[in-house]
Amino acid sequence: MTSEQADGWRRPGPTPEQQRVDLYAGLAATVLALLSLTLANSTGAFLLGPPPSGLEQLLWTVAVPLPLIWRRRYPTVTALLISAAFIGSQARAVPEWQLSQWALFAAIFTLGAWGRDRRLSRRVRIGVIVAMFLWMAVSYGIHFGSLSPDAFADAIGPVPPILAAIVTGVLVNALFFGFAYFFGEIAWVAARRQHELAEQAEALRRSQAEAREHAVVGERVRIARELHDVVAHHVSVMGVQAAACRRVFDKDPAKARTALASIEESARTAVDELRRMLGVLRARDGEPTDAQHQAAGIAQVEAVVTRAREAGLHATLGVYGDPTPLPESVSQAVYRVVQEAVTNVLKHAVGARTLDVRIRYLTQEVEVEVTDDGQASRAPNADGLGLIGMRERAATHGGELEVGTRTSGGWRVRVRFPLPVAAGRSA
């Protein structure tokens, strides 16, 4: 047991509730000790010799178990008080000893389980046990010296009677004090391990919170990259169209008006994308980009379904409603949601045979739904990185994400992205 010395851990003191329990237990033990004293006097079996006066018997009987009311709050003082009172009551031949010895056991055990200073706790317990054996030796010397010659007249065993009595007493007391010491150590080690487990659980909770935060930041960074590229594309197109408009402004006003109309539409689209990009974390300097991922959009959803089909699923893709040109950022978000949902089916859906991907063009929004007929290989984790990514993409574009099991079995991912007025269909 060197770990407690290495990090200085000490067991916290008892809670108010534990102190109340100790109070009631100490008082109950005292009442039972008084009852035991009454019964011992009633039987007249004074094994330790002639007892003292009734008042002195009462005082010694109360003095042994009563300190248990502080056993967890002041374990060292309690052990010393009870030990001293126990030897005193034995020396004065108080007939109550059954409850007293268990109070002594509880005191030694509690000192081992709750002693904040481990070195002092061990020294006090060992000192108490040594004192008890010394007192036992003195007690045997006193009592055996006063025995009558025929005290062991009926002994028939091969071992000398006095030696047999001494060995029996030593063995019984060795077991008694050994268990008190051992179980006290076990209780302290259990408390120490519980403390370590609580610390590990707290560290794991913080680690999971940091992982979720990093996942959110990472997904926002990726979204910001994609939106940045979309806005840069529209601004570049505006520059080209403005140059063309300037060249034909005087010669061909019709072409100039067409170019200006395109510039206006590109500007609106770029502003709309900028609004989505605001609030999203920007990419850190020096981070590599993936051109293939940046170019992915709703047109590549068919490729995702094809890969699922090649993996052994009966995968279908359905498009409903009149397809409407989507802003590039929304198109990329649709692709990412489908990609992540299909990946989750392949990785986590046990026994999945079918996969259904549906894209619905509604009046003012586009809806994407991915369903399967498998069973989840583990409990759904709302803080999983895949769900965090889908949730962030939906939130970035003002959309709504629904994830959960279906009543008919399987899993459903559904997300709706609102469309700009210019992109939406009229009712």
N, C-alpha and C positions, 0 to 999 in steps of 0.2 A: 504494500500500500504506500507507494511513493508518489502517486499521481496527485494526491491532495496537497502534498508539500510542494510539488512542482508548480501548480497553478494557484495555490492558496485558496481553493474552494472550501467554503464552510457551509454546512447545512443551515438554511434559514431557520429562524426560531419558529415556534408553533403559532398557528393562526389563533385569533380570538375564539373560534369555535373549538379548536383542539384544547385550548386552555380551559374552556368550560367543561369539556368532556373529562379532563384530568381532575377538575374540582369535584365533579359528581362521582368519579371513580374512586378518588381518595376518600371522600366521605363515606361512600358505600363500603369500601374496604375496612374503614374504621368501625363502622357499625357491625360488620360481620365479625371483626376481631373481638369486639365486646361480647357478641353472642357466643363466640367460641370460648371466651374466658368464662362466661356463665356456665356453659355446658361442661367445661373442664372442672370447674369447682363443684359442679353437681355430681360428677362421677367420682370425685375424690382421688383420681389417678394423678398424683403429683410425682411424675417421673424424674423431675429435676431436684426434688427435695422439698422440704417444708416451705410453703409459699410465704411471702411477706404479707403485710396488712392489706385489707381490701382496697384502700385508697391508693397505696403504692402499686398494687396490681393494675388498677384502673389507669394510673398515669403511664406506666410502662406499656400497657396494651395500646393506649392511644398514641404514644410517642413513636411507635414503630411504623404503622401504616399511614398516619396522617400526612407526613411530608410528601406522599405521592401526589398531593394536589398541586405540587410545583414540579413534578418529575420531568416534564419536557421543557419547562421554562428555565429551571435551574438544575439540570441533571447532575452536575458534580456535587453541589451542596446537598441535594436530596440523597444521593448515594452515601455520602459521608454521614449524614444525620441518621439515616435508617440503619446503617451498619453499626454505628455507635450505640443506638438505642437497642438494636437486636442483641449485641453482646451484653449490654447492661441488663436487659430483661432476663437473659439466660443466666447471668451471674447471680441475679437476685431470685432465681428459681420461680419466675412467673409461669404459671401452668399453661398459658396460651402461647403456643409456638407454631401451630399449623398455618394460620393466616400470616403470622410474622415472617415465616420463611419465604412465603410467596411474595410478600412485600419486598423482601430483600432481593429476590430473583428479579422482580419488576424494576427495582432501582438499578441493578447492575446492567440489565438489558437496555434500559432507557439511556443510561450513560453511554453505552456502546452505540446506540442508534442515533442519539441526538447531541452527543458531545461535540461542540464546535471546534475545540482544540483537540485534534486526534492524539497528539502525543500525551497531553495531560490526561485525556480520557483513558488511554491504555494504562498509564502509570497508576491512576487512581483505582481502576478496576483490579489490576494485578495486586496493588497494595491491599485492597479490601479482601481479596481472595486469600492472600497470604495471612492476613490478620485473622480471618475466619479459621484457617487451618491451625494457626498457633493457638487460638482460643479453644479449638477442639482438642488439641494436645493437652492444654492445661486442664480442661474439663474432664478428660479421661483420667488424668493423673489424680484429680481430686476425688472423683467418684470411685475409681478402682481401688484407691487407697483406703476407702471406708467400707468396702464390701465385706460381708461376713464370709467366713470360710466355706460355708455350704451354699454360697450364691450360685455356683455352677454345678451343683450336685447331680443334676439330671442331664448334663452334657454327655453326648455319646459319640460325637464326631471325632475324626482323626486329628483335627487341628485344635491346639490349646484354646480354651474358651476366651481368654483375654485377647489373644492374638486374633481370633476369629472376629471378635467384636470390633477391634481396631481396624482390621482390613475392611470389614463391612462398612464401617463409618467412613473410612477414607474413600472407598469406591463410590458410595452413594453421594458424598459431598463433591467428589471430583466430577461426577456426571452432572450434578445440580449446577455447580458453578461453571463447568465447561459449557453446558448448553446456554446458560445466561450470557456468557462471553461470546460464544459463537453466533447465536441468533442476533445479538446486538450488532456484531460486525456485518452480518448479512443484511440487516435492515438498513444500516448506513450505506452499504454498497448499492442497495436497491434505490435508495434516495438519490445517490450520486448519479446512477445511470439514468434515472428519470429526469434529472436536471440536464444531463448531456443530451438526452433525446429531445427534450423541449428546446434546447439551444439549436440542435440540428434541424428540428422542424421549423424554427423561426428563420434559420439561415436558408433553408430550402424555400420557404415562402418568399423571402426577399429575393432569392435567385430567380424564382418563377416570375415575380413581379418585374424584375429587371429584364428577363427574357421577353416578357410580353411587351414591355416598353420598347425594347430594341426592335422587336418584330414590327411594332407600329411605326417606329421611326424609319426602319428600312423600307417598309411598304410605301410610306409617304415619299421617301426619297425617290423610289422607283417611279411612282406616279408623277412626281415633279419633273423627273427627266423626260418622261413621255410627253407631258403637257408642254414642257419647254420646247421640245422638237416640233410639236404641232404648231405652237404659236410662231416659232421661227420660220416654219414653212409658209404660213400665211403671210407673214410680214415680207418674206422674200418675194412671194407672188405679187403682193401689192406693189413692191418696188419695180418689178418687171412690167406690170400693167400700167403703172404711172409713166414709165419711160415710153411705152408704146403709145399711150394717150398723148403725151407731149409731141411725139413725132407726127401724129395724124390729126392733131387738134384743128389745124387750119385747113388741111386738104380734105379730110373726110370726117365731118362732125358726127356722122352716125356711128362710125367705129370708135370715135372718141367717147361718145355716150355709153356705148357697150362696155368699153374699158373702165369708165368711171363707175358703171353699175357693178362690175366685177370687183373693183377696188372697194366699193361700199360694202358688198357682201363679205369680202375677205376681212375687212376691218371689223364688221360685226362679229364674225366668227372668231377672230383673234381676241377681241375684247371678252367674248364669252369664255373662251379658253383661259384667258388671264384671270378672270374671276374665279374659275375653278382652281387655278394654280395658287392663288393667294391663300395663305394659311397652311399650305403644304410645305413640308421641310424641303429645302434645296439640297442638291447633291453636294457632298463634300469634295473639296479639290483633290484631284488625282485619282478619283474612283473610276474604274473602267466602265464603259457602257457596252451594251449588247445591241448591235444594230438590228439583229434578227428579231429580238424581243420588242424593240421600239417600233418595228414595222408591223408587228402582229395586230390584227384587227378582226372584225366580225367575219371578214371573208375567209379567214383561216380556221374558223370553227369546224368546217367540214373536215379539215386535216386532222383535228383533234378527235373527231368521231371516228375517222378512218383508223387512227392508231388504236383506239379502243376496240374496234372491230377486229383488228389484227391480233389483239391480245386475247381474243376468244369470246368477247361479249357480242350479243346480238344488239348492236348499236344502231339507232336511227336518229335522223335529224329532220325536224319539221319546222317549216317557216310559215307563219300564219299572218294574214293581213297583207296590205300593200307595202312592200319594202320601201323605206324612206331613207334617203342619205343621212347618215348619222355624223355628228361631229367626231373628229378623229379620236379625241380623248374618250368619248363614250364608246366608240367602236372598240378601242383597245381594252376598256374596262369590261365589256361584254366578253371579249376573248379570254381575258384573264380569269373571270369568274367560271366560265365553262372549263377552261384548262384545269383550274384548281379542283372543281367539283368532280371532273372525270378522274383526275389523279387520285382523289380520295376514294372513289369507287374501286379503282384498281388496287389500292393499297389496303383498304380497311373493310370493304364489303365482302363478308364471307358468304360464299354460295351465290353470288350475283351472276345472273345469266343474261339479263337484259339491261340496256341503258337507253334512256329516251331523253333527247335534247330537243327542246322546243324554244323557238324565238317568235315572239308575238309582237307585231307592230300595232300598237293601240293608238287612240286618238292623240294623246299628248305624251306618250311614254313608250318605251320599248321594254318588254318583259322577257326574261330568260329563265327557263325552268329546266333543271336536270334531275331526273329521277332514276332509281334503280330498284331491283327486287331483292337485294342482298340483306344480310344481317350484319350489324356493326360488330367488328371483332373486339371492340372495347367500348366502354362508356363514352358517349360524346363529351368532348372537352370544349366548353365555350371559349376557353382561352387558347385553343390550339392555333398554331401559326397560320394554317390555311384559312381558318375562319376569321382570324384577325385581318388577314389580307383582303378577303372578300368584303368584310365589314367596312374597312377603311376605304375601299374603292367605291362602295355604295354611298358612304357618307360624303366622300369628296365631291360626288356628282349630285348630291341631294336625293339619292335613291333610298330604297327600302330593301332590306335583306330578310328573308325568312328561311330558316334552316330547321329541319326536324324530321321525325319519322312520319310515315304515311299510315293511315288506318288500315290499308290493304297490305301493309308490309313494305319494307324497303325504306329508302331515304329520299328526301326532297330538298333541293336547293332552289330557291326562287328569289330573283332580284328584279326590281323595276327601276329603270333610269328615266327621269323626266327629260323631255326633249324641248329644245328652244321652240318658240312659237313658229319660227320660219321653217323648222324641220318637221314639226308635227303635222298630222293630217287634220283637215277640217272635219268637223262633225257632220 
